[in-house]
Amino acid sequence: MPKVTESALVAAPAEKVFQMFVEPQRAVMFVPGLSRINNISPDKRSWDYEFNWLGLVISGHSECTASEAPKKYQFKTLTGNKSTWTYRCEPDGANTKLSLEVEYEVPQQQLARFASETVLQKMNQNTAREIVSHIKTLLEP
């Protein structure tokens, strides 16, 4: 599966950064195109989502596959467009190195819309960069 990665130094403790991920409904604040999170399970380890992915609306179901506070949070989109999202928080003094890795299946039926897999990869890399930037903006004083 193709993947994109992005990281940044966030002027906030790892515990505070990690808390952004354990409440699934917060993701609409920092993931471009994510329009809805609903049907969140009581333990907050599964939810439904609606995502406008580069002009294509995708609905699906996600499940948390790893929650290791305050270091790693991972979930998979099981339906819609399958993917695995991994957030890592590494303390760096009073700051945190935030890393995001997204592995995704290439939607072959939609690939023609993007001209090539290379163009799609670049667009997904830009989205990962935006996500990390939004989290940084939301958490820094």
C-alpha positions as CSV (number, residue, x, y, z in Angstrom):
1,M,0.0,0.0,0.0
2,P,1.3,3.5,-0.7
3,K,1.9,5.8,2.3
4,V,2.5,9.4,3.2
5,T,4.3,10.7,6.3
6,E,4.6,14.1,7.8
7,S,6.0,15.4,11.1
8,A,6.4,18.6,13.0
9,L,7.6,19.9,16.4
10,V,4.6,21.0,18.4
11,A,5.1,23.4,21.4
12,A,2.9,21.3,23.7
13,P,3.4,18.3,25.9
14,A,2.9,14.8,24.4
15,E,-0.1,14.2,26.7
16,K,-1.9,17.2,25.3
17,V,-1.1,16.3,21.7
18,F,-2.3,12.7,22.2
19,Q,-5.6,13.9,23.6
20,M,-6.5,15.3,20.2
21,F,-6.7,11.7,18.8
22,V,-8.6,9.8,21.5
23,E,-11.7,11.9,21.0
24,P,-12.7,10.9,17.4
25,Q,-15.1,13.8,16.9
26,R,-12.2,16.2,17.3
27,A,-10.8,15.1,14.0
28,V,-13.2,17.3,12.0
29,M,-11.2,20.2,13.4
30,F,-7.9,19.2,11.8
31,V,-8.5,16.8,8.9
32,P,-9.4,18.6,5.7
33,G,-12.4,17.2,4.0
34,L,-13.6,15.2,7.1
35,S,-17.2,16.4,7.4
36,R,-18.7,14.1,10.0
37,I,-17.9,11.6,12.7
38,N,-20.9,9.9,14.2
39,N,-22.0,6.6,15.8
40,I,-19.0,6.7,18.2
41,S,-18.9,3.6,20.4
42,P,-19.0,4.2,24.2
43,D,-15.3,3.2,24.5
44,K,-14.5,5.6,21.6
45,R,-12.7,2.8,19.7
46,S,-15.0,2.7,16.7
47,W,-17.0,5.3,14.7
48,D,-18.5,6.1,11.3
49,Y,-17.2,8.9,9.1
50,E,-17.9,11.0,6.0
51,F,-15.0,12.4,4.1
52,N,-14.9,14.5,1.0
53,W,-11.8,13.1,-0.5
54,L,-10.7,15.4,-3.3
55,G,-14.3,15.8,-4.6
56,L,-15.4,12.2,-3.9
57,V,-17.7,11.7,-0.8
58,I,-16.7,8.6,1.0
59,S,-18.6,7.2,4.0
60,G,-17.3,4.3,6.1
61,H,-16.4,2.8,9.4
62,S,-13.2,3.1,11.5
63,E,-11.8,1.3,14.4
64,C,-9.0,2.2,16.8
65,T,-6.3,-0.5,16.6
66,A,-3.7,0.9,19.0
67,S,-3.9,3.5,21.8
68,E,-0.7,3.8,23.8
69,A,-0.9,7.0,25.7
70,P,0.8,9.3,25.1
71,K,3.0,7.8,22.4
72,K,0.9,6.2,19.6
73,Y,-2.7,6.3,18.3
74,Q,-3.7,4.2,15.3
75,F,-6.9,3.5,13.6
76,K,-8.1,1.8,10.4
77,T,-10.8,2.8,8.0
78,L,-12.4,-0.6,7.4
79,T,-15.0,0.5,4.8
80,G,-15.1,3.3,2.3
81,N,-11.5,3.7,1.2
82,K,-9.4,1.4,3.4
83,S,-6.4,3.0,5.2
84,T,-4.3,2.9,8.3
85,W,-3.6,6.2,10.2
86,T,-0.8,6.2,12.8
87,Y,-0.1,9.3,15.0
88,R,3.1,9.2,17.1
89,C,4.0,11.6,19.8
90,E,7.6,11.8,21.0
91,P,8.5,14.1,23.9
92,D,11.2,16.6,23.1
93,G,11.7,18.7,26.2
94,A,8.6,20.8,26.7
95,N,7.7,20.1,23.0
96,T,6.4,17.0,21.1
97,K,7.5,15.6,17.8
98,L,4.3,14.7,16.1
99,S,4.4,12.2,13.3
100,L,1.6,11.1,11.0
101,E,1.8,8.1,8.7
102,V,-1.2,7.2,6.5
103,E,-1.1,4.0,4.4
104,Y,-4.0,3.7,1.9
105,E,-5.4,1.6,-0.8
106,V,-5.4,3.2,-4.2
107,P,-9.0,3.4,-5.4
108,Q,-8.5,2.0,-8.8
109,Q,-12.0,2.9,-9.9
110,Q,-11.3,6.5,-9.1
111,L,-7.7,6.7,-10.2
112,A,-8.5,8.2,-13.6
113,R,-9.8,11.3,-11.9
114,F,-6.3,12.1,-10.6
115,A,-4.4,11.5,-13.9
116,S,-1.9,9.2,-12.2
117,E,-1.0,7.5,-9.0
118,T,1.9,9.9,-8.6
119,V,-0.5,12.9,-8.7
120,L,-2.7,11.2,-6.1
121,Q,0.4,10.5,-3.9
122,K,1.4,14.2,-4.0
123,M,-2.2,15.3,-3.1
124,N,-2.3,12.9,-0.2
125,Q,1.1,14.2,1.0
126,N,-0.2,17.7,0.9
127,T,-3.2,16.7,3.0
128,A,-1.0,15.0,5.6
129,R,1.0,18.2,5.8
130,E,-2.2,20.2,6.4
131,I,-3.3,17.8,9.1
132,V,-0.1,18.2,11.1
133,S,-0.1,21.9,10.6
134,H,-3.7,22.2,11.8
135,I,-2.9,20.2,15.0
136,K,0.1,22.4,15.6
137,T,-2.0,25.6,15.2
138,L,-4.8,24.2,17.5
139,L,-2.4,23.3,20.3
140,E,0.3,26.0,20.4
141,P,-0.1,29.1,22.5
